[in-house]
Amino acid sequence: MGLDVRREFEGLRLGDRRLEARADAIVAALSADPSLSFPKVYRHGEAALEAHYRFTNNAAVEPEELLRPHRERSWERAAASGALVLAIHDTPEASFPGEGGRRGRVAKSRRSVIHLHVSLLAGFVAAPVVHGVVGVRAYLLENEVWREVGANDELTPLTCGSERWRDAMASTHAACPPGRQLVHVMDREADDFALWRDIVSLGDDFVIRSAQNRATTKDVLLEEALHGTPYLFKRQVRVSRRSAHRPLADRTRHPAREERTAELSARAGTIEIRKPSKGRKSEYPPFLELRVVEVTELEPPEGEEPISWRLVTTLPVDTPEDVERIIDIYRKRWLIEEFFKALKTGCSLEERQAEGRHAILNTLSLLVPMAVRLLQVRAMGRFEPDAACDLLDEVELLALKHLVPAAKLPERPTNRQVMLAVARLGGHLRANGDPGWQTLGAGQAYLDTFTTGWRAAWAAAGPARAED
């Protein structure tokens, strides 16, 4: 079942009942339509808007505590799932109106940029199961120096940029329930020997895309290590579109492309990767024995960059099924990219007006569960469209049938039927294709608000009415 946004904040401890009551009121207001600006959310009362800003600016309200109940419930969902737990990490940037943003629009050149390192839990099953966000760290990058944003906007410089990956990995490992296999999934920025060493020493697993052509103990570089190894299989995968309208750094690492189906060939082997020749060499073992999976598009369409992944992992590659499993684990990384779209577009994160980093991070923590909820609905509707939907409980499904009778939802609707019905509440027309994040967010907010009122009415009517 999908998460109930307001329940994701139950148990919040801010040390003051008035602050906790204000947090509950803010969550209720924002979840009514997470895409709206704050002035529109509180359009019926300026006092409520000012109370919101006082809350997010309050030094006694910490982003870590606002996120804690959702983080704990995310781990509970992961522990109950029975599936392999994937911890997907990434560090995208987000830009916000600069100081004084509340007092009017701020030119793009004056917007402040914060790098958000997020750890998202997902289940390794065929369906795209999202448990929730278990870590958010904020960083500034100035003059090639990374600084972590701490309590009261205190800035702590990192020894090196890759330290943020190790910190997030260690925090995720420490919170993982005993007995669960945790696999860290990361992109090329996590090509870091010290990070790999730390994951191995903690007993976790990883699937990380390689960026560097590292030395091996066979006196060949990593790119050449699998030359001559036969390909095990070919497989068709759907490659998503990448827009040309993205930050330069993103376009450099990931060039623009159109959506298409690519035929990929895969091979794998076990390789000993030497420690770096520079840096703190005394702290590194001479080598790490790891597995490498090479995924290549041997015949790309004319004019298109070929798909090419080199995945470094601790997982076995003894059979073609093992190799396919590793590829499927890495492909789950799209979930965190979709999460950021839900956060930025469905919840309008980058348009939020605040007076400082502390307020921005408090706002982010309030929006995270809402973005996860949107991701759950959209991901299941798009990637497991024909499976029976288990994201809605009995009351939510009854409410959806009542609100969208034209959808003619059956007793056990599919994921796609539910997604389209929710989007219709937000104004979506089926002829326009799949719904966007804002439309889906508006529909989900309407459903949540209606369901909350329905539950309250039943509770007030007493046990006899609730059993009808």
N, C-alpha and C positions, 0 to 999 in steps of 0.2 A: 504494500500500500504506500502511496505517496505521502510525503510529510505534510502535516498541518502547520502552517507558518506560525500561528500564535503559540502553539504548543512547543515550538522549537525554542521559545524564550522562557518556558516555565522553569522555576527554580533559580531565576536570576537573582544574584545577591549584590546589591549596590550599597549596602550599609545604611540605607534610608528608605523607608517605605514609600515616601513621596516620590523619590526618584524611580523606584520600581513601578509605581502606579503610572508615572509619566511614561516610562518605557513601554508599558502595556498599551497605553493610549496611542503612542506614536506608531507602534507596530500595527495596531488596528487601522490607523489612518493610512499608513503607507501601503498596507496590503490591499486596501480598497482599490488601488490602481497604482502599482509601483512605477509606472512610466511617467506619471504626472510630476511636474515641478512642485517644490514645497509650497509656494504661494497658492497653487491650484488645489493641492491636497487640503489646505486649510482655508479655502476661499470663503468659508462661512464664519470665520472668526480669526481676526488678527492676533488676538491674545494667545490662541493655540499655536499659531506660527511662531510667535516670539518665545513661547515656552519650549517649543521644539529646538530652536536655536540655542537657548540657554542650556538645555539638556546636553546637546552634542558638544557644546563648548566647555561644559563643566569638567574641571580637572579630576573630580571624584568619580567620573564615569569613564571607565577604561575600555578600549576596544576588546582587549583580551577577555574581560568578564562578559561583555555583551555577546561574544561569540561562544563562550564556554558551554552553555546548555545545548546549542546546536552541535557543537563538536562532540559532546558526550553522547548525544542521541545518534550521531553518525556512526560512532564506534559500536553502539548497541545494534544498529541495523546491520553493520558489517559482521558482527559476531553471530547474529541470528541467521545470516544468509546461508551459511554452510559452504559458500564458494570461496575460491582463492581471492584474497583481498589485494587489489591493486591500489597503490598510492601514486597518483599521477601528479607530477610537480611541473610548474612553469613559472616564468617571471615576465609577464607582459608589462607594458607601461600604460599608465592612465594619466590623462591631463585634466586639470581642473581650473575653474576660474581663479585668478590670483587673489591676493589680499584685497578685501573690499568687494569681493564678487557679489555679495548680497545686495549691494547698492546699484547694481546695473550690469549690463553685459560687459565682458572683458575681452579685449582684442586677443586673438589667438596667440600672438607673440608674447602676451603677458600671462598666459596660462602656465601653471606650475605642473611639472611632471613628477609622478611618483611611480616607482617600480614596485609591483605587488607580487611577492612570491607566495603562490597559493599551492596547497596540498589538498587534492580532491580524492576521496575514496570511492572506488567503483568495484563491482563484482566481476569476476572473470567467468561470465556465462554468455550464451549466444545473445541474449537481450542486453541492451545497454543499461544495466542497473547502476544507478548513482546513489550512494549512501549519504554523501554530504561533504562539506569542507571541514577539515580537521586542523588547518593551519593557515594563517595569513601573516606575513611579515612585510613591512614597508621599508623601502630603501630610496635613497637619493643617489644619483650618479653625477658627480661634478668633477671636471678635470681628471677623469679616469679614476676617481677615488669613490668607492662605494661606502655609504654610511647608512647604518640601520637607524630607523626612526623609532625611538623608544618612548617611555612614559614622559608626558609633558614636553613632547617634541625634542627630547634629548637625542643627539646624534652620536652614534658610536661608529668610528671608522673600522672597516674590515681589513684584515691582513691582505686578502685578495678577493676578487669578485666571486670566485667559486666557493668561498666560505658560506655563502647564503644557501647553496645546495646542500652542503654538509649539515648545516644547522637545521634546516627543514627536515632532512632525512632522519637525523638523530631524534628530533622531537616526535616525529611520526612513529619511529621505532619504539620509543619509550612509552607511548600511549597505547600501543597495539595489545589487545588481550592475549594472555598466554595461550600457546598452542596453535595460534593462527599463522599460516604462512603469508608473509608480506612481501610483495614484489614492487619495487620502486621503478616507475616508468618515467623516463626523462628524455628530452631532446638533446641536440648536439652541444648546447652550452654546458651540459653535465659530463662532457668528456674530460674527466679529471681523475688522475691516478690515485690521489689521496682520497677522493670520494669513494672510488671503487674499493680501495683497501679498507675503508671504514665500514662499508656495507658488508663486506666479506667477514670482517672481524666480529660484527654484531650478529651474524647468522641469518641475515635477510638475503633476499635475492634481488636482482635488478635486470632490466632490459633498457639499455641506453644506446642511443644512436651515436656512432663514432663521428668525430669531426677531424681528428688528427691522424696523420699517417705515421703511427708509432713504430718503434723498433721492436723486434721480437728476438727470442733467443736463437732462432734459426738463421740469424744474420740476413733476414729479409724484412722489408717494411710490411706493415699490416695490409696495405693495398695489394701486395703481391703474395701474401701468405696462402691464399686459397687458389692461386693459379694452378690449373691442372686438376683441381677437385671437380668431379662431375656434378652437374646440376641434378637435384633430386626430383624436382617437379616444376610444373608451370601452373600458374594460377591467375585468374582474372580478378581484379579489384577495381572498385569505383574510386576514381581520384577526384577530390573536390576542387571546385574553382577557387582561384586566388585572385583577388582584385588587384588592379594596378594602383588603386588609390589607397595606399598604406604608407606608414612611415618608411623612410629610406632604409633604415636598418633592417626592417622586416623584408622589404623588397630585395635587398642584397642577399639575405640568407635564403629567402624563399621567393623566387621569381614568380611573376604573374603567370597564370595558366587558366585554360578553360576546363570545365568539368568533362571527364571522359572515362572510358574503361581502358585500363592498362593490363597487358599480359606480362606478368612478372615471373622470372625464373629464380630459383633459390638453391643455394648450397651452403654448407656449414662445416665447421671443424673446431677442434680444440687447439688453442694457441697460447704460448707463454709470452706475455707482453712485458718487456723490460721496464724497469723503473726509469723515470725521467733523468736525463743527464744533468739537468739544472735543478736548483731548488734545494730543499732540505733532504738531501740524499740519505743521510743517516737514519731518517725516520721511515724510510721505505724498505720493503722487502726487495730482494734482487729482481723478482718478477712476480706477476700474478698469472696463474693458470686460469684462463677464461675461455668461453666459447664465442665464436663469431659466426653470425648468420649474414650472408651477403644476398641481398635481394636486388635484382637488376632487370630493367626493361630492355631487352636485347634489340627490339625493333620498335622504337618510338615513332609516332606519326611525324611526318615531315614538318620541320619548324618547331617542334616541341622538345623541351629538355627531357631526357630520359629519366624515369624514376630510378633512383639508386639509393638504397639504404645499406649501411653496414652496421649491424646491431651487435653490440658487445653484451654478453649476458653470463650469469652464473648458472643458468638452467641447462639441463641436459639437451644434447642434440644427437642422440644415438639413433633415432629413427626419423623418417619423414614426418611422422605425426608430431614428434617433439619440435621439429623445426617450424611446422605450421602453427603450433601452439605459441611459439615465441613471436612469430609474425602477428598473430591475432592479438596477443597481449600488447604489442607496440601500437597496433592500429587503434586500440582503445584510447590512445592519447588524444584523439579528436574530441573526446568528451570535455577535456579542460578548455580547448579552444571554443567549443560551443558554450561552455559555462561563462566565459568572458563575454561572449556575444549577448547572452542572457543578462549579464550584469550591466554591460555598457548600453545595450539597446533596449532590452525589455524592462530594465530598472533605471535607465537614464543616469547611470553612475557619474559619467563625466560632465553632466550638466548640473550637478548638485552644487548649490552655492553654499559656501562655508567660509569661515574667517581664519582658518588655520589648519595645519595638518592633523591636529588632534581631533577637530570636528569632522574632517574628511574621513578619518579612519573609524570614528564612531559611526558615521553614516554608512560606511562600507559594511561594518559588522551587522548593522540593522538590515541591510539589503541582501546579504549573502543567502539566508534561507529562502528568500523570495526567488532569487535567481536559481537556486537548486531546484525549487518546485517547478519553475518554468522549464528547466532543462529536462527534468524527469518526464513531463508530459510530452514535450516536443520530440525528445530522443526516442521514446517508445513509439510515438505515432509515426515517425519517419523510418525507423530501422527495424521495428518489429510490428508492422502495421496490422497483420492479420492475427496476432496473438490476443487472447482474451485479456482485457485490461484489468489490472489489480491495483491501479494507482488511486482509485476512488473507493471510499467505504460506502456502506449501504445508503447512508443519508445523503452523501454527496451525489451518488448516482441517481437517487430519487429526485433530488433537487435539479440535476441537469436535465432529466427527462421532463420535468415540469416546466423548466425555463425554455427548453428548445424542443417543443413537441414535433416540429416539422422534421427533426432529425430521425424520428421513429427508431429510437435506440432499442435494441432487443434486451432481453433479460441479462445476457452476458455480452456487452458490446466489445468490439475489438479496440485496440489502442488507437488506430486511425479514426474510428468512428468517434471516440471520446475526444481526441485532439480537435477534430473538425467541429464538433458540437461546442466545445469550449471556445474555440476561435470565433464561432458564429456569435457568441455572446459579446465578443469584442468588435463586431462589425465586419467580420471576414465573409467574403463571397467565395463559394467553392470554385467558381469559374476562374478565379484569380490564381489558382495553384495553391501551394502550401502556404500557410499563414506565416507572417513575420513575427518577430519577437514582441513588438509593441502590441499588435493585435491579440496575440495569444495571451500576453500579460494582462491586458484589459479584460479579456474574457475570463481568465482564471481568477482575477480579483473580484469580478462580479459574482462568480460562482461561490467563492470563499465567503464573501459578505452575506450573500443570501443564505448559505448553509449555516453560518454562525447564527443568524437571526432565527432560522428554523429550529436549530437545536435549543436556543434560549426559550423559544415559545413552547416547545415540547416540555422542557424542564419546568417551566412555570405552570403548565397544565397538570403536572403531577404524573405519578406512575401509571394511572389508568390510561391517560392519553398517550403516553410514551409507548405503551404496548400495542396500540392500535395499528 
